[in-house]
Amino acid sequence: MPYTFFENHINSLRFRFDKAMKLNHIETLLIPSGEVKNQFMDDMDYPFKVNPHFKTWVPIIDTPHCWVVYKVGQKPLLVFSEPLDFWHKTTALPHETWTQFFDIVSIHSQLEAFEQLPDNDSECALIGEWHSSYQGRLDQLLQNPETLLNHLQFARTLKTDYEVACIQQANHIAAKGHITAEALFRSGHSELAIHLGYLESIGHMEHEVPYGNIVALNQNNAILHYQHASPKKLAQNTIKSFLIDAGANFNGYASDITRTYAYQQDEFSDLILAFDALQQDLVQQLKPGLDYKQLHLQAHLKIAALMKQFELLDMSPESALESGVSSTFLPHGLGHFIGLQVHDCAGKVDADGEPLTPLSDHPFLRLFHSLQPGHVITIEPGLYFIPSLLKALKNHSQQKAVNWSKIESFIPYGGIRIEDDVLITESGFNNLTRNAFSQARDAINP
């Protein structure tokens, strides 16, 4: 990654924060990395998850009790926690090139941290989760002022070159895991074995992935956020399909990738190939100014047309969309912003936090914007055979347009989802995920 990327990123952050803070009459911001949380009535901790507003400044994602202190127009201060702890491995004070853009103070306790923070006053605000240990020291501060957060979170929708490079690297890491996972599937391994193989391939512990891996075989593909990983190895003659929705983390930025595979060459494998072409056709439409809501509707029309081609439906795509039949098979939105968070912020609001006009009858769409250069989004159409939704469809006025015998033959396969992370550019788009898969396969077969 070019050295200038982080420098330009910090300059962009300072400009954004200066503007938002002045508008909100705030002189100083305190941004904690976060605190460790104990499980209820236990001395065991939950896995630490860093404050996203902290990691937008520094690529530190695994160290609690740190702070970024930013005063308008001044060099940011990093208060870095190096506790005297013989129970755990502590993180060493960073010395990478990015540190030159910060004043850095090492502290060994929370009391020392508080000594580095400004006094309670009306022009100082905190952005982060409140912790009981702050009581009496920081309780007079503004806490997560809404108008300030609206401006800062909307600004995050436009990624800097540094952020794009981090998301691209997260895709490179995840692509290696996906290739490993497909090989394990084709060798007949269990969901759990595939999941563990994926983690080993990308070098992540389970709590380090940006979201819980979805590793689903057969009918489990139809569970949108399938949260288990069965250790049971299926008999070879019962293996039909595999859906993996799994990402990776790089410097606090996420990738979010989904692929679906058939175990044998059959009509479902033909459907996957056709669906992959459909997904890529949607990606090809991406450009500045495109209304993402309209692209979501285009996805419904294309999926309905594909279902008619495969004799699953006998109705026009327009009728399938207008009647709601298509939503039985694509019940979620086409995609979302991605960045510091998997479902990155401000997808449904403007710069002032005012709600954008939603798409009626499509309540799960997470992105209402017209696209701009610098947006990084997912394109993740799906086609599922979900028993509960199919049961409701049988009472629909258009149920006779459904080829039920053929639909039922696909139920054991679960469904299909294919997802890429894509950067919107001045001239169109850059598919970060397909770039990563291409390079990963070239490395395997030079």
C-alpha positions in Angstrom: 0.0 0.0 0.0 1.5 3.4 -0.9 2.8 5.4 2.0 0.7 8.4 1.0 -2.6 6.5 1.3 -2.6 6.7 5.1 -1.3 10.3 5.1 -4.1 11.4 2.8 -6.6 9.4 4.8 -5.7 11.2 8.0 -5.8 14.6 6.3 -9.3 13.7 5.0 -10.4 12.6 8.5 -9.1 15.8 10.0 -11.0 17.9 7.4 -14.2 15.9 8.0 -14.0 16.1 11.8 -13.0 19.8 11.8 -16.0 20.6 9.7 -18.5 18.5 11.7 -17.2 19.6 15.1 -17.3 23.3 14.2 -20.9 22.9 13.0 -21.8 21.3 16.3 -19.7 23.7 18.5 -17.5 21.0 19.8 -13.8 21.7 20.4 -12.6 18.3 21.5 -13.6 14.7 20.9 -12.7 11.7 23.0 -13.0 8.4 21.2 -12.4 5.2 23.3 -11.4 1.9 21.7 -13.8 0.3 24.2 -13.8 -1.7 27.3 -13.7 -5.4 28.0 -17.1 -6.8 29.1 -17.6 -9.8 31.5 -20.3 -12.4 30.9 -23.2 -12.2 33.4 -22.2 -13.4 36.8 -18.9 -14.7 35.5 -15.2 -13.7 35.3 -15.0 -14.7 31.6 -14.9 -11.9 29.0 -16.8 -11.5 25.8 -14.5 -11.2 22.8 -13.5 -7.6 22.5 -15.0 -5.6 19.7 -13.4 -2.2 18.9 -15.4 1.1 18.6 -15.7 1.7 14.8 -15.1 5.4 15.3 -11.8 4.6 17.0 -10.5 2.3 14.2 -11.3 4.9 11.5 -8.3 6.8 13.0 -5.9 4.0 13.8 -5.5 0.4 12.6 -5.8 -1.0 16.1 -8.6 -3.4 16.6 -7.6 -5.7 19.5 -6.6 -3.4 22.3 -9.2 -2.1 24.8 -8.7 0.9 27.1 -7.1 3.1 24.4 -8.3 6.6 23.4 -8.0 8.9 20.4 -8.2 12.6 21.5 -8.9 15.0 18.7 -9.0 18.8 19.1 -10.1 20.9 16.1 -7.1 21.8 13.9 -4.5 19.9 16.0 -2.5 16.7 15.7 -4.5 13.8 17.1 -3.4 12.2 20.4 -3.3 8.4 20.8 -3.5 7.3 24.4 -2.3 3.7 24.1 -2.9 1.1 26.8 0.0 -1.1 27.9 -1.2 -2.6 31.1 1.1 -4.4 33.5 -0.6 -7.8 33.0 0.9 -11.2 33.5 -2.4 -13.1 32.7 -2.6 -12.0 29.1 -0.4 -11.1 26.1 -0.5 -7.3 25.8 -0.1 -5.4 22.6 3.2 -3.5 22.2 3.3 0.2 21.6 3.0 0.6 17.8 5.9 2.0 15.8 4.6 1.6 12.2 4.9 4.5 9.8 1.3 5.6 10.5 2.3 6.6 14.0 4.1 9.7 12.8 0.7 11.3 12.3 -0.1 11.1 16.0 1.2 12.2 19.3 1.3 9.0 21.3 1.3 8.5 25.1 1.6 5.0 26.7 -0.4 4.4 29.8 -0.6 1.4 32.2 -3.9 2.0 34.0 -7.2 3.7 33.5 -6.2 6.4 36.0 -3.2 7.3 33.9 -5.5 7.4 30.8 -7.9 9.9 32.6 -4.9 12.1 33.3 -4.3 12.4 29.5 -7.9 13.3 28.8 -9.3 16.9 28.8 -11.4 18.1 31.7 -15.2 17.8 31.7 -16.6 20.7 29.8 -19.4 21.7 27.5 -17.3 21.8 24.4 -16.0 18.3 24.7 -17.8 15.2 23.5 -17.4 11.4 23.7 -18.1 9.1 20.8 -18.3 5.5 22.0 -20.1 3.2 24.3 -20.5 4.5 27.8 -18.8 2.5 30.6 -19.5 2.7 34.3 -15.8 3.4 35.0 -16.2 6.7 33.3 -18.6 7.9 35.9 -17.4 10.8 37.9 -14.7 11.6 35.3 -16.5 12.0 32.0 -20.1 12.2 32.9 -20.4 15.9 32.1 -19.4 15.4 28.5 -21.8 15.2 25.6 -22.2 11.6 24.8 -22.6 10.6 21.2 -24.3 13.8 20.1 -26.7 12.8 17.3 -26.1 15.6 14.9 -22.4 15.2 15.1 -22.7 11.4 14.5 -25.0 12.0 11.6 -22.3 14.1 9.8 -19.4 11.8 10.6 -21.2 8.6 9.7 -22.5 10.1 6.4 -18.9 11.1 5.5 -17.9 7.5 6.0 -19.9 6.4 3.0 -17.2 7.9 0.7 -14.1 5.8 1.2 -10.5 7.2 1.0 -7.9 5.4 -1.1 -6.5 3.9 2.1 -9.9 2.5 3.1 -10.4 1.0 -0.4 -7.0 -0.6 -0.2 -7.9 -2.1 3.2 -11.2 -3.5 1.8 -9.4 -4.9 -1.2 -6.8 -6.6 1.0 -9.6 -8.0 3.2 -11.0 -9.5 -0.1 -7.7 -11.0 -1.0 -7.5 -12.7 2.4 -11.1 -14.0 2.2 -10.7 -15.3 -1.3 -8.0 -17.7 -0.2 -10.4 -19.0 2.5 -13.2 -19.4 0.0 -11.0 -21.5 -2.4 -10.0 -23.7 0.6 -13.6 -24.0 1.6 -14.8 -25.1 -1.8 -12.0 -27.8 -1.9 -13.1 -29.1 1.5 -16.7 -29.2 0.4 -15.8 -31.2 -2.8 -13.9 -33.6 -0.6 -17.0 -34.3 1.5 -16.1 -32.5 4.7 -18.6 -31.4 7.4 -19.8 -27.8 7.9 -17.6 -27.5 11.0 -14.5 -28.9 9.2 -15.1 -26.4 6.3 -15.5 -23.6 8.8 -12.3 -24.4 10.6 -10.4 -24.9 7.4 -11.6 -21.4 6.3 -10.4 -19.8 9.5 -7.0 -21.5 9.3 -6.6 -20.5 5.6 -7.2 -16.8 6.3 -5.3 -16.8 9.6 -8.2 -15.5 11.7 -9.5 -16.7 15.1 -13.3 -17.0 15.1 -13.7 -13.7 17.0 -11.6 -11.9 14.5 -13.8 -12.4 11.4 -16.0 -9.4 10.7 -19.2 -11.5 11.1 -20.1 -15.1 11.9 -19.3 -17.3 9.0 -22.3 -18.9 7.3 -21.2 -22.4 6.2 -24.2 -24.3 5.0 -24.8 -27.6 3.3 -27.9 -28.6 1.4 -31.2 -27.3 2.8 -29.4 -25.2 5.3 -28.5 -22.9 2.4 -32.1 -21.6 2.7 -31.5 -20.2 6.2 -30.3 -16.7 5.4 -28.2 -16.2 8.6 -27.5 -19.9 9.4 -25.6 -19.7 12.6 -24.5 -23.3 13.2 -21.8 -25.6 11.7 -22.6 -29.2 12.1 -19.7 -31.6 12.8 -21.7 -34.4 11.1 -20.1 -35.6 7.8 -22.8 -36.3 5.2 -22.9 -39.5 3.2 -21.5 -38.7 -0.2 -24.8 -39.6 -2.0 -26.7 -37.1 0.1 -24.4 -34.1 -0.6 -26.2 -31.6 -2.9 -25.0 -28.0 -2.4 -22.9 -25.7 -0.4 -23.3 -22.0 0.5 -20.5 -20.0 2.2 -21.0 -16.4 3.3 -17.7 -15.4 4.9 -15.3 -12.5 5.0 -12.1 -11.3 6.5 -10.6 -8.3 8.4 -7.7 -6.1 7.4 -6.8 -3.1 9.6 -10.4 -3.1 10.9 -12.0 -3.1 7.4 -14.3 -5.9 6.3 -14.9 -8.0 3.3 -18.2 -9.8 2.8 -18.3 -12.6 0.2 -20.8 -15.3 -0.7 -20.5 -18.2 -3.1 -22.7 -21.2 -3.8 -21.7 -24.5 -5.3 -23.4 -27.7 -6.5 -21.8 -31.1 -5.6 -22.7 -32.7 -8.9 -23.5 -31.5 -12.5 -27.2 -31.3 -12.5 -30.0 -28.7 -13.1 -29.1 -26.9 -9.8 -25.5 -26.5 -11.1 -26.9 -25.0 -14.3 -29.0 -22.7 -12.2 -25.9 -21.5 -10.3 -24.1 -20.8 -13.5 -27.0 -18.8 -14.8 -27.4 -17.0 -11.5 -23.7 -16.0 -11.5 -24.1 -14.5 -14.9 -27.2 -12.6 -13.6 -25.2 -11.3 -10.6 -22.4 -10.1 -12.9 -25.0 -8.4 -15.1 -26.2 -6.4 -12.1 -22.6 -5.4 -11.3 -22.0 -4.3 -14.9 -24.8 -1.7 -14.4 -23.0 0.0 -11.5 -22.0 3.7 -12.1 -22.2 7.1 -10.5 -25.8 8.3 -10.3 -27.4 4.9 -10.4 -30.4 4.7 -8.0 -29.6 1.6 -5.9 -33.3 1.1 -5.1 -34.0 0.7 -8.8 -31.1 -1.8 -9.1 -32.8 -3.8 -6.4 -36.0 -3.9 -8.4 -34.0 -4.9 -11.5 -32.6 -7.8 -9.5 -36.2 -9.0 -8.8 -37.1 -8.8 -12.4 -34.0 -10.7 -13.5 -34.5 -13.4 -11.0 -38.2 -13.8 -12.0 -37.1 -14.0 -15.6 -34.5 -16.7 -14.7 -37.1 -18.6 -12.8 -39.4 -18.6 -15.8 -36.5 -19.7 -18.0 -36.0 -22.7 -15.7 -39.8 -23.4 -15.6 -40.1 -22.6 -11.9 -42.6 -19.8 -12.6 -45.1 -19.2 -15.4 -45.7 -15.5 -15.2 -44.1 -12.3 -16.4 -41.2 -10.9 -14.4 -43.3 -7.7 -13.9 -46.2 -9.7 -12.5 -43.9 -11.6 -10.2 -42.5 -8.3 -8.8 -45.8 -6.4 -8.6 -47.6 -9.3 -6.9 -44.8 -9.9 -4.4 -44.2 -13.5 -5.6 -40.5 -12.7 -6.4 -40.0 -11.7 -2.7 -40.7 -15.3 -1.7 -37.5 -16.2 -3.5 -35.5 -13.0 -2.7 -36.7 -11.9 0.7 -33.7 -9.7 1.5 -32.2 -6.5 0.0 -29.7 -6.5 -2.9 -26.8 -5.2 -0.7 -25.4 -2.6 1.6 -22.4 -0.3 2.2 -19.3 -2.0 3.6 -16.3 -0.7 5.3 -15.4 -0.4 9.0 -18.6 -2.3 9.6 -20.0 -5.1 7.5 -23.3 -3.3 7.2 -21.7 0.1 7.1 -23.5 3.2 8.4 -25.8 5.8 6.8 -27.3 3.5 4.1 -30.8 4.9 4.7 -30.2 8.5 5.7 -28.8 11.8 4.4 -26.0 13.9 5.8 -28.4 15.3 8.4 -29.6 11.9 9.5 -33.0 12.5 7.8 -34.5 9.2 6.5 -34.3 8.7 2.8 -37.4 7.5 1.0 -37.7 3.7 1.4 -38.8 1.2 -1.2 -42.3 0.1 -0.4 -42.9 -3.6 0.0 -39.1 -4.2 0.4 -38.5 -3.6 4.1 -35.1 -5.3 4.3 -33.2 -3.2 1.8 -30.3 -1.5 3.6 -29.2 1.0 1.0 -31.4 3.8 -0.4 -28.8 6.1 -2.0 -27.9 7.0 -5.6 -24.3 5.8 -6.1 -21.3 8.0 -5.9 -17.6 7.5 -6.6 -16.0 6.3 -3.4 -19.0 4.2 -2.3 -18.1 0.5 -1.6 -21.2 -1.7 -1.7 -22.2 -5.3 -1.9 -24.2 -6.9 -4.7 -25.7 -10.1 -3.3 -28.8 -11.3 -5.1 -30.3 -14.6 -3.8 -32.7 -17.3 -4.9 -34.0 -19.5 -2.1 -36.4 -22.3 -1.5 -37.5 -21.5 2.1 -40.2 -23.8 3.3 -42.0 -21.3 5.5 -42.2 -18.7 2.7 -43.3 -21.3 0.2 -46.0 -22.4 2.5 -47.4 -18.8 2.6 -47.1 -18.6 -1.2 -49.5 -21.5 -1.6 -52.2 -19.2 -0.3 -51.3 -16.4 -2.7 -53.6 -15.4 -5.5 -50.8 -16.2 -8.0 -50.0 -19.6 -6.6 -51.1 -21.4 -9.8 -48.3 -19.6 -11.7 -45.8 -21.6 -9.5 -44.5 -25.0 -10.8 -44.7 -26.6 -7.4 -43.3 -30.0 -8.3 -40.2 -28.4 -9.7 -39.9 -26.0 -6.8 -40.1 -28.9 -4.4 -37.3 -30.7 -6.3 -35.0 -27.8 -5.5 -35.9 -27.5 -1.8 -33.2 -30.0 -0.7 -30.6 -27.7 -2.3 -31.7 -24.8 -0.1 -30.9 -21.9 -2.4 -28.2 -19.7 -4.0 -26.5 -16.4 -3.0 -23.6 -14.8 -4.8 -22.0 -11.7 -3.3 -19.2 -9.3 -4.4 -17.8 -6.1 -2.8 -17.6 -3.4 -5.4 -16.1 0.1 -5.5 -17.9 2.8 -7.5 -15.5 4.8 -9.6 -15.7 7.9 -11.7 -16.1 5.8 -14.8 -18.1 2.9 -13.4 -16.9 0.2 -10.9 -14.1 -1.9 -9.7 -15.1 -5.4 -8.5 -12.8 -5.9 -5.5 -14.0 -9.5 -4.9 -13.5 -10.8 -8.5 -10.0 -9.1 -8.5 -9.2 -11.1 -5.4 -10.4 -14.4 -6.7 -8.6 -13.9 -9.9 -5.3 -13.3 -8.2 -5.8 -16.1 -5.7 -6.4 -18.6 -8.5 -3.4 -17.3 -10.5 -1.2 -17.9 -7.4 -2.4 -21.5 -7.2 -2.1 -22.1 -11.0 0.6 -19.7 -12.3 
